[in-house]
Amino acid sequence: MSKLILRDQEVITIITTTLISRGALHFYTPRPTEWLDGSQSDVLYAPAIASVDLPPVLVEIQRDINHHFVDRLVGYALHVEKEYKIKPSILVFGIGKTCNNIKSKFNATQHNFAKQLVCDHWAEKCLIIDCDTIGEDNKELPLLPLLAIGIFLCFQKASLMSIEYKDDTTLQMLYKIAKEQAEKEKAEEPQFTKLKEVISAMPEGLLQKRALSYAEDGCLYTDTCKRKYSKKDLSCTSPMPAPLDLPEAGLNLIHEFEANNNNDAILPELDIPKSDMDYVIQFKRSSKPMNWKECYEVGKRDGFFTVYTSPASLKRAHYKKKPVDDDD
């Protein structure tokens, strides 16, 4: 949610006009943050026109600000410079602790709530706003808009009513944006989940099972994407290693085991039946032992077997056209 807030145009305007100048108004828009080495920064703004007076603005939200994070931040800055041919201005919101070694390198800025990190060789400027720097400011209403954004992001309060400065107009705007985005996110329920509900209400049949299989695969893929792209950077934990690639022989054993022991799981990749006999063959592969009565009934529900009057007539027709390698 914090990253979505930073992509709101009013928030972009506050950050860019404060870091760059009033002349930056309306020039900046969010840009991609995935880099060639596989790394990904949080939020990047860049103007539509190239100008030395309008450098890109890189914004990071970080739990703990330490040397590991600063090293990564330098890498992001170098990527931005390579892409846009100019060093970026950087703004970091710290929502956890800032280590003392980093604090010792802070320089004062024109605002008490923000500190400058030395960045002579990799950025135009690098401002740090965290709970401690905010605490040093003599806050008076109305709050400076960038200070209000810092309070919103760094203190992570769930409700405006729990903030001392709830009467500030910028904070009210931020919570309004957050509320609207949360409602929109809730309304945009994953389509694969909706699809599963619709399919589950359909009469049972081979096609229903296959459609449900694809919907479940879609839910799994969507969940994987959400986990990958919304994960938090926790310096106190180490990511789990990626699973090792299995040799082909090992994969074949797994596939053979699944085929023999997991008949009720997701069906193997088969083409959608194109004919009545095609349907029978696929049903036999997914249901052992073969139940002709069930095959006939579910096939009728799926729109097949319109020319057959009974399971027996379907069975006789199948054996007349039965392929040589098709077993019961």
C-alpha positions in Angstrom: 0.0 0.0 0.0 2.9 2.4 0.8 4.3 2.1 -2.7 0.8 2.7 -4.2 0.6 5.9 -2.2 3.9 7.0 -3.7 2.5 6.6 -7.2 -0.4 9.0 -6.5 0.1 12.2 -8.6 -0.4 14.6 -5.6 2.2 12.7 -3.6 4.6 12.8 -6.6 4.1 16.5 -6.9 4.9 17.1 -3.2 8.1 15.0 -3.4 9.5 16.3 -6.7 8.8 20.0 -6.0 10.4 19.7 -2.6 13.5 17.7 -3.7 14.0 19.4 -7.1 12.2 22.8 -7.4 8.8 24.3 -8.0 9.6 24.1 -11.7 9.3 20.3 -11.4 5.5 20.6 -11.1 3.6 18.2 -13.5 6.8 17.0 -15.2 7.3 13.7 -13.3 5.6 10.3 -13.7 6.3 6.8 -12.3 8.8 4.8 -14.3 9.8 1.1 -14.3 12.1 0.0 -11.4 13.3 -3.5 -12.6 17.0 -3.5 -13.6 19.1 -5.7 -15.8 20.8 -7.5 -12.9 17.4 -8.7 -11.6 17.3 -6.1 -8.7 14.2 -3.9 -8.2 14.0 -0.6 -6.5 10.8 0.7 -4.9 9.6 3.8 -6.8 11.2 5.9 -9.5 9.9 9.2 -11.0 11.4 10.7 -14.1 10.3 13.6 -16.3 9.1 13.2 -19.9 11.9 15.5 -21.1 15.6 15.1 -20.4 17.1 18.0 -18.5 20.0 18.5 -16.1 17.6 20.6 -14.1 15.1 17.7 -13.7 17.0 14.6 -12.5 15.2 11.3 -11.8 13.9 10.9 -8.3 14.4 7.5 -6.6 12.2 6.8 -3.5 12.8 3.9 -1.2 10.9 2.7 1.9 13.2 0.7 4.1 12.7 -1.1 7.4 16.3 -0.8 8.7 18.8 1.6 7.2 22.3 0.0 7.5 25.4 -0.5 5.3 23.8 -3.4 3.4 20.9 -1.2 2.4 23.2 1.7 1.4 25.3 -0.6 -0.8 22.1 -1.7 -2.5 21.0 1.9 -2.8 24.2 2.8 -4.5 23.5 0.0 -7.0 20.1 1.4 -7.7 21.5 4.9 -8.2 24.0 3.6 -10.7 21.3 1.8 -12.7 19.3 5.0 -12.8 22.3 7.0 -14.0 23.0 4.5 -16.7 19.4 4.6 -17.9 18.8 8.3 -17.8 22.3 9.7 -18.2 22.1 11.8 -15.0 22.6 11.0 -11.3 19.3 10.7 -9.4 18.0 12.6 -6.4 17.1 10.0 -3.7 14.6 10.1 -0.8 14.6 7.3 1.8 11.8 6.7 4.3 13.1 4.6 7.2 10.3 2.8 9.1 12.6 0.9 11.5 16.0 1.6 12.9 18.9 3.5 11.4 22.3 2.2 12.5 24.6 4.6 14.3 27.4 4.3 11.8 25.0 5.7 9.2 23.6 8.4 11.5 27.2 9.6 12.1 27.4 10.5 8.5 24.2 12.6 8.4 24.4 16.2 7.5 21.8 18.8 8.3 19.3 20.1 5.7 17.0 23.1 5.6 14.4 20.9 7.4 15.0 19.3 10.8 12.9 16.2 9.8 15.3 15.2 6.9 19.0 14.5 6.9 21.5 14.4 4.1 23.6 11.3 3.5 27.0 11.8 1.8 26.6 10.7 -1.8 29.1 12.7 -3.8 29.9 10.1 -6.4 26.5 8.3 -7.0 23.6 10.7 -6.5 22.7 14.4 -6.7 21.4 14.2 -3.1 20.2 11.6 -0.7 17.7 12.6 1.9 16.8 10.3 4.8 13.6 10.7 6.8 12.9 8.3 9.7 11.2 8.3 13.1 14.2 9.9 14.8 14.7 12.7 12.3 10.9 13.5 12.4 11.2 13.6 16.2 13.7 16.4 15.9 11.3 18.7 14.1 9.3 21.4 15.8 6.0 20.4 14.3 3.4 23.1 13.7 0.2 22.9 11.8 -0.1 23.0 8.9 2.7 20.5 8.5 5.1 20.8 5.6 3.7 18.3 3.0 6.9 16.3 2.9 6.9 16.0 6.7 3.3 14.8 6.6 4.3 12.1 4.1 7.2 11.1 6.4 4.8 10.8 9.4 2.4 8.7 7.3 5.0 6.3 6.0 7.4 6.1 8.9 5.0 5.7 11.8 2.6 3.3 9.9 -0.5 4.2 11.9 -3.6 2.4 10.7 -5.9 5.2 11.5 -5.8 9.0 11.2 -7.5 9.3 14.6 -4.4 7.7 16.2 -2.1 10.5 15.0 -1.5 13.7 17.0 -1.7 15.8 13.8 -5.0 14.4 12.5 -6.2 17.9 11.7 -3.4 18.4 9.1 -4.8 18.6 5.6 -2.0 16.7 3.9 -2.3 13.8 6.4 -6.0 13.8 5.8 -5.4 13.6 2.0 -2.9 10.7 2.5 -5.4 8.6 4.5 -8.1 9.4 2.0 -5.9 8.1 -0.8 -5.0 5.0 1.2 -8.7 4.3 2.0 -9.7 4.7 -1.7 -6.9 2.4 -2.8 -7.8 -0.2 -0.2 -11.4 -0.2 -1.3 -10.3 -0.5 -5.0 -8.0 -3.4 -4.2 -10.8 -5.2 -2.3 -13.2 -4.6 -5.2 -10.7 -6.0 -7.7 -10.9 -9.5 -6.3 -8.6 -11.8 -8.3 -10.4 -12.9 -11.4 -9.2 -16.5 -11.1 -10.8 -16.8 -7.7 -14.1 -15.5 -9.2 -13.7 -18.0 -12.0 -13.2 -20.9 -9.6 -16.5 -20.0 -7.8 -18.4 -19.9 -11.1 -16.9 -23.2 -12.3 -17.5 -24.9 -9.0 -21.2 -24.2 -9.3 -21.4 -25.9 -12.7 -22.5 -29.5 -13.0 -19.6 -31.9 -12.4 -18.0 -33.2 -15.5 -14.7 -33.7 -17.3 -14.7 -30.2 -18.7 -15.6 -28.7 -15.3 -12.7 -30.5 -13.7 -10.3 -29.2 -16.4 -11.6 -25.6 -16.2 -11.3 -25.8 -12.4 -7.7 -27.1 -12.9 -6.8 -24.1 -15.0 -8.4 -21.6 -12.6 -6.5 -23.2 -9.7 -3.2 -22.9 -11.6 -4.1 -19.2 -12.3 -4.7 -18.6 -8.5 -1.4 -20.2 -7.7 0.4 -18.1 -10.3 -1.3 -14.9 -9.1 -0.3 -15.7 -5.5 3.3 -16.4 -6.5 3.4 -13.0 -8.3 2.0 -11.2 -5.2 4.6 -12.9 -2.9 7.4 -12.0 -5.3 6.5 -8.3 -5.9 5.1 -7.3 -2.6 7.7 -8.9 -0.3 9.3 -6.9 2.5 13.0 -6.3 2.7 13.7 -7.6 6.2 17.4 -7.2 7.0 17.0 -9.5 10.1 16.0 -12.5 7.9 17.6 -14.3 5.1 15.6 -15.4 2.1 15.1 -19.1 1.6 17.3 -20.6 -1.2 15.7 -21.4 -4.5 15.0 -25.1 -5.0 17.6 -26.9 -7.0 17.0 -28.0 -10.5 16.2 -31.7 -10.7 17.8 -33.9 -13.4 15.5 -35.2 -16.1 15.4 -38.7 -14.7 14.2 -37.3 -11.3 11.5 -35.2 -13.0 10.3 -38.3 -15.0 10.0 -40.3 -11.7 7.9 -37.5 -10.2 5.6 -37.3 -13.2 5.2 -41.1 -13.2 4.4 -41.1 -9.5 1.8 -38.3 -10.0 0.2 -40.2 -12.9 -0.2 -43.4 -10.8 -1.1 -41.9 -7.4 -2.8 -38.6 -7.9 -5.9 -39.2 -10.0 -8.0 -36.7 -8.0 -5.4 -33.9 -8.5 -5.1 -31.5 -11.4 -5.6 -33.4 -14.6 -2.7 -33.9 -17.0 -2.4 -31.5 -19.9 -4.9 -32.8 -22.5 -6.6 -31.1 -25.4 -10.2 -30.2 -25.0 -12.3 -33.1 -26.3 -13.2 -32.6 -30.0 -15.6 -35.5 -30.4 -17.6 -38.0 -28.4 -14.9 -40.6 -28.6 -12.3 -38.1 -27.7 -14.3 -37.4 -24.5 -14.5 -41.1 -23.7 -10.7 -41.6 -24.0 -10.0 -38.6 -21.8 -12.5 -39.7 -19.2 -11.0 -43.2 -19.1 -7.6 -41.7 -18.5 -8.9 -39.6 -15.6 -11.1 -42.2 -14.0 -9.9 -45.8 -13.3 -11.7 -48.2 -13.3 -13.8 -47.0 -16.2 -17.4 -46.3 -15.2 -19.5 -46.1 -18.4 -22.7 -44.9 -16.6 -20.8 -41.9 -15.0 -19.0 -41.2 -18.2 -22.3 -41.0 -20.1 -24.0 -38.8 -17.5 -21.3 -36.3 -17.1 -20.7 -36.2 -20.8 -24.3 -35.4 -21.4 -24.0 -32.5 -19.0 -20.9 -31.3 -20.8 -22.8 -31.3 -24.1 -21.6 -34.6 -25.6 -23.3 -37.9 -26.5 -26.4 -36.4 -28.0 -26.7 -39.2 -30.5 -26.5 -42.0 -27.8 -29.5 -43.2 -25.8 -27.7 -45.1 -23.1 -24.3 -45.9 -21.6 -24.5 -49.3 -23.3 -24.9 -47.8 -26.8 -22.0 -45.4 -26.1 -19.8 -48.3 -25.0 -20.6 -50.3 -28.1 -19.8 -47.4 -30.4 -16.5 -46.8 -28.6 -15.3 -50.4 -29.0 -16.2 -50.2 -32.7 -13.8 -47.2 -33.1 -11.4 -48.1 -30.3 -7.7 -47.4 -31.0 -5.4 -50.4 -30.8 -3.5 -49.0 -27.8 -6.6 -47.9 -25.8 -7.1 -50.1 -22.7 -10.0 -50.2 -20.2 
